[in-house]
């Protein structure tokens, strides 16, 4: 599912699905908001926040395109969401953009996830998930946190293929 979630403390964390076209994927990594522009017009909607070269976070004049891999790599939001984020973050705010996709060994925590729900979703042992990530307080996971999936998950998966 393509979506954006964010958490703002001193850092804006964006968890994204595939928003850029395959030929122009959204950049991932740690950046800073370098420019903000109200009402940039056109496909950029009513709010623009540049975070890397020509890439930005913005709303759009085509809300039906949100969640589809059709942009040139920008992160598009609904107007009310972009207006809200725009009002919260000053220039210089750190932005951490991570892929929300589960990789072979990692899972990025999504809004509403708990360690128990993650263990159930991935079919891994809850205690092994705690140990693998050195988690002492299971209530202290956060959106966009990258969790290492225990290797036992992969042994079972391979075994089930034969």
N, C-alpha and C positions, 0 to 999 in steps of 0.2 A: 504494500500500500504506500503510495506517495503522500507524504505529509511533512509539515514543519512543526517542530515544537521548540520552544525556547524557554530559557531560565535566565533571569538577570539578577546578578548580584553585582560584583564589579565586572563580570564577564557575561557577554551574550553568547549563549550556547544554542546553536541551531542543529537540529537533527533532521537530515533531509533524505528523501528518497531520490529517485533519478529525475532531476529537474531540467538539466540540459539535454539537448539531443545527444545521441551517442557520439557524434562527431565534435560536439562542443559541450562536454560534461561540466557540471558545476565544480569549481575548485573546492578541495577539502584542505583543512589545515587551520592554523591560527593566524588571524588577520586583525586589523583595526578599522573601525569606521573612519574613513578619511574625508568624507564629504557627505553633506545632507542637502537635499534640494526639495522644497515644497513645490508641487504642481509642475513637474518637469514636462508633462504632456505626453501625448502619443501612447505608445505601448507601455510606458513607464507609470501610467496612472497618476495618482496624486502625491505620492511620496517616494523619494529615492534616497538610498543610503549606500554609498560606494564603500566596498570593503577590500577590493583587490583589483588593481588595474582597471579594466572596463566593466568589472563584475559588480553587481549591486543587489540589494534587497529592495524590492519595490512591489507596489500593487500593480494592477494591470487594467487596461480598458477591455480585456477579454477574459472575464472570470471563468468561463467554461474551460479555459486552457490550463487552469491551476491544477497541479497534480499530474500533468502529462509532460512527457519528455519532449517539449517542443521549443524551449528557449535556447538562447545562445550561451547558456550557463548561468544566467542570473537566477536568483531565488525570488519567485513570485508569490505574493500573498493576496488574500482578499483585502479590499480597501479598508475595512474597519480594523483588521489585524495589523496592516502596515501602518495605519495612522496611530494605533496604540503603541507599537514598537518604536516608531519614530519619536513619539512623545517621551519615551523612557530613556533612550540612549543618546548620550552626547557624542560629539566627534571625539575620537580617541578610545571609545569603548572597544575592548578586545572582543573579537568574534571568533568562536571556534566552530567550524563547520565540519561535521562528521557524517559519513554515510550511515544510514540506518539499516543497511543490509547486514544480515548475519554472514560472516565469512567462515572459512573452514575452522578457525580457532577462536574467533571473537564474536561477541554480541554487544551491540550498543543499546544501552538501557533507554527505553521509550517512556513517555508519560504514562502513568498508571501501572507500570511494571513493579512487581515485588520480586525478591529473590525466589520465593516459592513459585510464583507464576512463570518466571523465566525457566526454572528447573523443570517444570511441567511441560512448557512449550518446547523446550529443547530435548526433553527426555533424559536429563542428567540428574544424578544424585544431588540433592540439596546440600548435604554436608560437603560433598566433593567440590561443589561450586564455591562454597564459603572458603574451604582450604586453598583451592587453586588461586583465589584472588586475595588471600590474606585478610578476609573480612571478619572483624571481631564483633561489629554491631550490624546485623542484617537490616536495620532500619535506616542506615546511613548511605544507601545507594542513591544516585542522582541521575537525572535525565542526561543523556549523552555520555555517561560513564562507559568505558570500554571494558567489558568483562572477558576474561580468558575462559574458554569452555574446557572443562576437564577432558583429558585425553581418552578416558574410558568411554566417552560418548562415541568416539570415532572407531574404537575397537569393536563395539557392538554393531555399529553401522556396517563396517566392512564384513564382519562375520555374517550378518544377515543377507549379504549379497551372494553368498556361496551356497 
